[in-house]
Amino acid sequence: MRVLTYLLAAMLTLVPLATSTGLSAQPLQRGPSNITAELVAESPSPAPGSTIDLAFAMRPAPGWHGYWQNPGDAGLGMSLSWSLPSGVSAAELRYPVPETLIIAGLMNYVYEGAYAPLVTLTLDRGLAPGTRLPISVKADWLACTDEICVPESATLTTSLTVGEGAVSKADRTRFDGWRQRLPAPLGSQARYQIDGKAIRIAIPYPAAGAVDDPYFFPSTDLGVSYRAPQAFFRDGDRLIVETEASGSLSGPLEGVLRIGEHLGLELVAEPGGVPPGGTRIDATPAAAPSGDMLALLAAALGGALLGGLLLNIMPCVFPILSLKAISLAKAGGDERAARRDALAYTAGIVLVCVTLGGLLLALRAGGEQIGWAFQLQDPRIIVALLLLVTAIAFNLAGLFEFSSLSAGSGLAARGGASGSFWTGALAAFVATPCTAPFMAAAMGSALILPVPAALLVFAGLGLGLALPFLAIGFIPALRRRLPRPGAWMATFRRIMAVPMFLTALALVWLLGQQTGNTGVLWGLAAAMGLALLLWWLGARQAGGRSGWLAMVPALASVIAAIALLPTDGALSARESSADATLPTQPFSEAKLTELRAAGTPVFAYFTADWCITCKANEAAAIQRNATAAAFKQAGVVVLEGDWTRRDAEISRYLEAQGRSGVPLYVWYKPGSDPVILPQVLTVDTLTDLVG
């Protein structure tokens, strides 16, 4: 009925135009399209036996909109008629999460900005490399404003050539941005119950999971009244939707639950008991009481402060804190210098945390699927850190002297505050791979808060990291407990070079995990070249000559090493192969859904080679004989999400769990809701899951 309504409106709009011009025999669509369409392939050379995504890149003109697969009370979705070569098949169209639009009391499910439905093509294994695959599809859609609608049509074509399946970085980024807007499969069974004219839908959803402007878009027709208001309730690990039923629904109810801007979950609800109850939440953020936002901000800020404070005892940060220990010992009883040192150190930490947080938010707003510690997923950043840590290590060892690298040497001198500032900046930068207790939930909350509030949370993380030294700088009683300056400091400084050299070794290993042997050789060669130049600098300083002459080639070599680093090396083989103590499979949402549908218990864990906490948990709890034996006996399948290099699918999953970084451990028991495990694991924690 709604299709006929809109087609009739379109005809009534166009008939006067046709009559007045004497062109009534012409097609309905005239002139430029109000919604332009382009058929885009993710790879021009898909491999035999592989799948490839095609996107219908739709761009409505200002004031116009297109429609979701179920348009609501009125409208029309896209229809396709394919012309495909032999050996190629097309799956169903997948739509991004839509928006709501009310016109004259009718609820419409629309796209008012650019959008891109995706479809997957499957190639037969028998296709020979070099085979040309002409793809053609006739697409029909409806373009509307608030007043008129125009049926539009286009025959879209592209040509593929069977090859190796290479995907350019630009195309991968573009398609990841489009895939980000597709609803993710819920993976759990929802239920619904109809009482008279009311319908209640119970959707499994973690109590700690963020929900912003929720709305349920039914894809099953004649089950839910489109124009009726929707109320949402929290009931433990369930989200309950209450609205008005429509028609005589008796079978499954399919749809998409919106949980944030362009974020949604695809679900299927079966008939079942859904008792009323729960805590009411508002669907529209603007209507939510300001106290709720303040409470979320307060909780996130408190978690960030505690998480930052606990980062001081994490192994990621200790080598950098050793630099600060030296500067504190040098400060001695100079109260003014100690306070200046503490404030400069705090400023460096907070500035870096806010800068990284702002960059993270900006990249995510641009469609990038990244999370906290994203900078360590770039091998060039690893090389930069390797060279910086190498310089600091040799400085502490006494090879050369350079005040801006000596963590604030000579605090009474003019450069003391500068040294403390850069020490704090380095500490914050290196600390990001670690996720301390309380910190994961805080970082996840920051990603759904308004930008000013989110930046405040990132600043709170930096303040928490700086708190111990800030307290020492401003509380004389704490400073009096520190050792007095003396000759021991020279020995202590050289001892502190050891953890810095160990940090350099860890960075070399991480570089190898990301780029292979080529990257390792490149990093070691750059570090060796820098060390030779620093040795020359030290020799000139020992002779009383200026060191700036040596610094020019040193800085040039650093820049060249970072800019020319080969970044296309393959990741080295991980321990998570079939030969590991606990065999694992690579994580994918499709695999997780398949295993859960089969009733298989699943332990999913997300790690990265630069995450010290992750590696500690793997060694102490996951890759242990007792854990492997217990999981094997219970038939548990282990899925490992490796986030060492940027992975859009893992980033989307982490975000859906309210996290922005690793580690993350999730237990899926058949017939039960997912359980997020603690960030510090023991063997007993894991074996008790199947006990």
Secondary structure, DSSP 8 states (H G I E B T S, - for coil): -HHHHHHHHHHHHHHHHHHHHT-TTS-S--SS-SEEEEEEES-SS--TT-EEEEEEEEEE-TT-BEEEEEEETS----EEEEE--TTEEE---B----EEEEETTEEEEEE-S-B--EEEEEE-TT--TT-EEEEEEEEEEEEE-SS-EEEEEEEEEEEEE-SS----HHHHHHHHHHHHTS-EE--S-EEEEEETTEEEEEEE--TTS--SS-EEEE-STTSB-SSS--EEEE-SSEEEEEEEB-S---S-EEEEEEEETTEEEEEEEEE------SEEE-SSGGGS-HHHHHHHHHHHHHHHHHHHHHHTTSTTTHHHHHHHHHHHHHHTT-HHHHHHHHHHHHHHHHHHHHHHHHHHHHHHHTT----TTGGGGSHHHHHHHHHHHHHHHHHHTTS---GGGTTSSSTTSTTHHHHHHHHHHHHHHHHTT---TTHHHHHHHHTTS-HHHHHHHHHHHHHHHHHHHHHHHH-HHHHHTS---STHHHHHHHHTHHHHHHHHHHHHHHHHHHHHHHHHHHHHHHHHHHHHHHHHHHHHHHTT--SHHHHHHHHHHHHHHHHT----------S-STTSSS--EE--HHHHHHHHHTT--EEEEEE-TT-HHHHHHIIIIISSHHHHHHHHHHT-EEEEEE-SS--HHHHHHHHHTT-SSS-EEEEE-TTS--EE--SS--HHHHHGGG-
